[in-house]
Amino acid sequence: MRTRPLKVALLGCGVVGSEVARIMTTHADDLAARIGAPIELAGVAVRRPSKVREGIDPALVTTDATALVKRGDIDVVVEVIGGIEPARSLITSAFEHGASVVSANKALLAQDGAALHAAAEQHGKDLYYEAAVAGAIPLIRPLRESLAGDKVNRVLGIVNGTTNFILDKMDSTGAGYQEALDEATALGYAEADPTADVEGFDAAAKAAILAGIAFHTRVRLDDVYREGMTEVTAADFASARNMGCTIKLLAICERAEDGGSVTARVHPAMIPLSHPLASVRGAYNAVFVESDASGQLMFYGPGAGGAPTASAVLGDLVAVCRNRLNSTTGPGESAYAALPVSGMGEVVTRYHISLDVADKPGVLAQVATVFAEHGVSIDTVRQQGKDGEALSSSSRTARPTPPSPGPSRRCASSTPCGVSPASCGLKESNQQ
C-alpha cells in the first residue's frame, strides 16, 4: 500500500458534506485498504466558517473555495454545494489544476454535463456523479458500466422522495395535497420552498442525466417535458383506486419503437397496483430499467438524505482514487448515438380525463365529437352519478398532440382499460 495520502478537497459541508467528512474519518482504515492508499481531507470550503463542525479540524475550513481547488496538490475535489455557479467554475478550475471531481450536482450536470465531460477529458481527469440521481441507489454505474453491452430501451421510476411521500400520504390517508405537503415539511422531507420538488424540476434534471447515459445521447434539462404534481387531488386518487391504480410522479425516459429517437418526461401517472413501483412508499425511490438482453431490472432504496447520499459520494471517491493511483480514468461521456430528442407533442400515450358534466341527453356524444375532432380515440368510459353527472373517460391519442392544462392524468399501464401496450407507459410484460 502507498503511504503518501491522496488529498481530497470538500466543497460544501452541509447535510451531505458533513456526512462525507464523517465517513472519511470513521472509515479511514477500510477506505485506505480498498483504495490502496490513505485519503486525507485537505480542506473544506464553506460559507459560514464560524459554525462548529463536529469532527472537522477548524484549520481545514476556508471560505475561499477557488484557492482551495487551485492549490495544485489536491487529487480529488468533492463538490456538494449544488447550483450552477460557482460550482461550474470551481469544477472546471479543479480539472485545470490537476484534480478529478466527484459531484452530487444534478442541476449543473443536467444543464452543462457535456461541457464538464469535455473539460474532464481535455485534462485527463475523472468526473463521477452517482449521487446526483438517486441518493444511495446505485444507478449510474450499472447503466454506464454493467449494461454497457446491452441496449436499454426504457428507464422509468420514482426519483424524488419528497413527492413520493406526499402522493403516498394522499393515497393512504385520503389527505389533500396541502395537508400532505405540510406533514412532509414538518418531518423534514420537504424544503421550506418545495417548488423544485413538487413542480418536477428536481426529477426532470435526474431524467436528463439518466436518459443521456441510457441512450448514449446528449439530453439536456430543456429537452425534458415537465409537469408537477400540485394539481393532483384526493378525487384523482379515488378515481385511480376505482381502476385498480395509484398515482406516482414518474420520470420516464424511453427509446422510440423504431429506435430513431428518444424522449424524456416527468409527470404524474397512474400505474396499476400490481406493478412494483406502486408499492414504493414514503420517501423512497425506485427505478425500473428495461433492456433487450437483461429484461427488467429494478433499483430501490433511499433517494435522499445526508448519509445515503454520502454513501454514493464515497463510492465514487473510492473509484476515482483507484484510478488516480493507476494513472488512468474511468468511463467518460458516451454520446455516440446522438439520437434526436422528441418533444412531448410527438409522444403517443394515454390520458385519464375526468369531466363534470350536466345530466342531459347527448352530453357524451358532444364529448366524443370534440375528441374525434382532435384525433383522439376513446377506449373506455365510466360514469358515476352525483348531483350532476360525472363522466370519467380513459382515452389515448391517435395523433399525438401536446397536452393541455386540466384535470388529466396519464396512465402508465393498460391494465385498467386494455389499451395496446404500444401506447402505454409500461411494457406488456409488466402487466398481470
C-alpha angles and dihedrals in degrees: 000000000000112000099202106090127235108239121230127196116203118208107198130015104202127115094318100030094052090052091050090053092046094051092046088056102040095042096038097124095047092046091050091051092049094046099039094238137051119262123221129201099230101177144352121212115207139160096228110043094176093067114106111243113192114230096010121109107238088220089069094056119100139163092210103087092165093058090046095056091043095055093104096219095076114111100186132018116205110203116197101147095100130205129081103277137067086010094068094051092045093051092048090049091050090057091047091053097048105266130125118223137229112190139180093190107126096170093055095043092049091051103036106012094125093054092047092049089050091052091049092050093046091057096037095244138131128254112192126173113166091142093058096078117033111001111234094358111109102229113129095053094050091049095044099039116009093047096036090112094048134072112243113208103175142015113191127170161117106272102165120069096194095059093042090053091050095047092044090052091049090050099045100040105024090240121157123245097261093047091051091046091051090053092048089052093048091052093048096249093114128052122236085256104038096179096113090055106036095041091051100245093125093048092045092056090051091047090054091053094046094047092049093053097039096049100031089237133118108253118178129198090254089060093061119091108225133197122166129219101237092106095056109113139193087252089059090055091048090053091047092051090053087059095045093256143113132206126247133171100242135192106213120190116174145164116236117254091252091047091235100115143011136223134203124192142159123206143123111284138181115238127181117258088238092066117095092235090061090067095055102115138188119355095336126123130217132180127197117206124192123193138164100251106024096040115201123003127177127201117195137176147090108330100193144017133096102276098038093049091044088054090061091045091052091049089056091044091056092049093048093047091052089052089049092054091049093046092238140107134229129236115315130194116324109199100140094123092062092188118181115254111230121216125236090262089068096051118103108211141134133261134202107215124190118199132182107212138171119268095248133126114261097026093116091050091053091051092049090050093054091050092048092051088058096046096255121138121207115226104178135010124198122186128195123180126225131141088322123007118283112208118196118187132182112207144168132210120252091185111029113241131173112270116254125217116270144093095311127136124191114231116224098199140043093221098101098043110017099239116162112275088233088075095037131103090233132045121255092249089064093061128088 
